Amino acid sequence: MLRLAWRRSTSRNSRVEPARLLTAALRGADSPQLNSGTNIRCLTLKQVQHPPREKSPLLHTLPAYHLRSPVFKSMASGVEGPSSSPHRHTNRLANERSPYLLQHAHNPVDWYPWGQDAFDKAKNEDKPIFLSVGYSTCHWCHVMERESFEDEEIGKILSDNFVCIKVDREERPDVDKVYMTFVQATCGGGGWPMSVWLTPDLRPFIGGTYFPPRDHARRPGFITVLNRIMDQWQNNRSNLESSGERILEALKKGTAIAANPGESPPLAPDVANRCFQQLANSYEEEYGGFRDAPKFPTPVNLMFLMSYWSVNRSTSEGVEALQMALHTLRMMALGGIHDHVAQGFHRYSTDSSWHVPHFEKMLYDQAQLAVAYITASQVSGEQLFADVAKDILVYVSRDLSDKSGGFYSAEDADSVPASGGPEKREGAFCVWTASEVRELLSDVVEGTSGSATQADIFMHHYGVKEPGNVDLEQDPHGELQGQNVLIVRYSVELTAARFGISVEKVNELLASARGKMAEVRKSRPRPHLDTKMLASWNGLMLSAYARVGAVLGDKALLERAVQAGHFLKKHLWDAERQTILRSCYRGDEMEVEQISPPISGFMGDYSFIICGLLDLYEATLQTEWLQWAEELQLRQDVLFWDEQGGGYFCSDPSDSTVLLQLKEDQDGAEPSANSVSASNLLRLSHYTGRKDWLQKSQQLLAAFSDRLTKVPIALPEMVRALMAQHYTLKQIVICGQRDAQDTTNLLAAVSSLFLPHKVLMLLDGDAESFLCQRLPVLSSMSQQAGVATAYVCQDFTCSLPVTDPQELRRLLLDGHTDIQTE
């Protein structure tokens, strides 16, 4: 359902006055009345859609009339191919490097990027600003572009009457968060494309999302919306401006997050138990996941559940938590959300069984899911989970990797079908007809009952049907008619029994079939690739390669992790300014490019990179990464820490163009930067001996006490940090030479276990090393009888030294909850 409506809230608070103005702005003479008892008009435009990306929890809705247009099919769509004819229009976005901004460079709209030039123009010409925010793989962003921003009439209205600013939300998450907060508060929901009208001093006064271009069946289109806003700007400007100011002030108060003086974090076991119960109440038992449909992977939930199990192993709740996590991961791996031919995971499933996905692939999903799957392999010992973790990184290495060592942002959902045609279709690159499968896999398999072909076996195992296997309700636009999305329908054992052959033979046949299909996929038109390289998402992927490589003992993965670390330091760290840069880009000659001036990094860029560096240190034990993590944490504290209320602001508080200083309070598609920082500070305090970082971590958690106590399900990653504070981190100190076999054996014993509350250190006998300088107590630890030796400590009160890997493993398993702190 797509709605474009003005609603009145049930509140009779005096703040409804500004919104009455908004109602008047879009009220049309032909608009139908809601009922005979009111003059409020409501317009509804119906449209079947796929579900949205996860959305942030809504703020308390302000008492106002609302412009509501929550579309929120954030399906991906690639850029159109280059035109064979010269472009009729070129605007300032042609000078940008963001793929999303470049997609709009030839609109007949006088677009500006976010920046001082646009702000000055608005003030000098005294015009309102039209702010449009989206991202390059957003389907409805491209629908609005085709319908409205490529329209000459609409382009002229926009250019003549507004200063038009286009923002890539992935480049400027700070801008996106501020105005999405406004849209959510005033509309009751939000999504992309986001459309917001601002005063010349950047204060929002009307917001919405997608608008159809023209009136239809007594429903106002974008032209009508623009004309009525222009009329209100001319005739009721002072009221519009004052309403925007009041709403902004209310948002500042409503979004404030701060600890009370002397407040302590809530008690971790109580918060963790409540988080578990809230997740259990939303858990879907048959296929896993936490709602019926649409279903998102939510790695933050899965990581919490496995951490919860690690300290509640003997309880029924702990066992249930582990079952929930493993079952969800297993069903996802078997489902269509997992690309069985070309690896990696799609964004989400449109149905409850993980079958028909939204086919977009995001870097941050691959990173977090790789960590979740390798953790599941540690916990369960099942090879399936380790295979999936490695499978994800095969995809990232092949399709999302830059030769510089960086990682690209996303791969689109839509592409041109192999059969041709001008229109891109959802999933065209990934789906199969039964006839394609039969033609490709036509060989008869000897020894099978009924002389089955390789296609017969493959189609049985992966649920391929002659008329296609996608239900109509999962394909509202008919793009997948007659197509098949591969989903594992039977175990290998059942498939082997069905055709009378061995399990080994089935595995061999399926692998061979997937290889052939992967070759066919290479010849199909590829989806659009967003080659923007973001610091935060590269930090997440750094963690993934480091952690998976460490658990598997895979040197190639660890080398790729080190390459990613060097990429971050070379291309996304300005050593002179001591500043992380938000993004860089692949140039036309495949070189890494930067815009001028570059976008400075946000809090999430620092926190995710620091976490990645700590994981990289534990995987490689090269102290250069630990040193850089310390340096970045010091810089993050200077730039973003809230001295009054505790916690970190999302963006630099000194930036006057960002009107709300927000602290993100949800672990959603990505963990919140404050959640990650709470863990980073705790880990770094153990590596450096800095007690102030331990205190900062506690202050941060105290600032979010209310949220953690009432709705911990919104912050599962932060609950993990709270648990780590409570159960205290073990220090595992290995004394030995880094590349010696006896050292490697002890490290492998540590890596084989899921130990969420630990830090790992290596001492190689250098008394002047980084760790020995920071932690003098380490000087008392050494190898025993010239053999690599492990010490397991809490607050550097240590066990007796051990040299046998199995003995170390037993020590780590037996003592997982021995010491707790109040």
Buried (B, 14 or more C-beta within 10 A) or exposed (E): EBBBBBBBBEEEEEBBBBBBBBBBBBBBEEBEEBEEEEEBBBBEBEEEBBBBBBBBEEBEBBBBBBBBBBBBBBBBBBBBEEEEEEEEBEBBBBEBBBBBBBBBBBBBBBBBBBEEEBBEBBEEEEBBBBBBBBBBBBBBBBBBBEBBBBBEEBBEBBBEBBBBBBBBBBBBBBBBBBBBBBBBBBBBBBBBBBBBBBBBBBBBBBBBBBBBBBBEEEBBBBBBBBBBBBEBBEEBBEBBBBBBBBBBEBBEEEBBBBBEEEBEBBEBBEBBBBBBEBBBEEBBEEBBBBEEBBBBBBBBBBBBBBBBBBBBBEEEBBEBBBBBBBBBBBBBBBBBBBBBBBBBBBBBBBBBBBBBBBBBBBBBBBBBBBBBBBBBBBBBEBEBBBEBBBBBBEBBBEBBBBEBBBBBBBBBBBBBBBEEEEEBBBBBBBBBBBEBBBEBBEEEBEEBEEEBBBBBBBBBBBBBEEEBBBEEEBBBEEBBEBBBBBBBBBEBEBBBBBBEBEBEBBEEBBEBBBEBBBEBBEEBBBBBBBBBBBBBBBBBBBBBBBBBBBBBEBEEBBEBBBBBBEBBBBBBBEEEEEBBBBBBBBEEEEEBEBBEEBBBBBBBBBBBBBBBBBBBBBBBBBBBBBBBBBBBBBBBBEBBBBEEBBBBBBBBEEEEBBBBBBBBBBBBBBBBBBBBBBBBBBBBBBBBBBEEBBEBBBBBBBBBBBBBBEBBBBBBBBBBBBBBBBBBBBBBBBBBBBEBEBBBBBBBBBBBBBBBBBBBBBBBEEEEBBBBEBBEBBEEBBBBEEBBBBBBBBEBEBBEBBBBBEBBBEBBEEEBEEEEEE
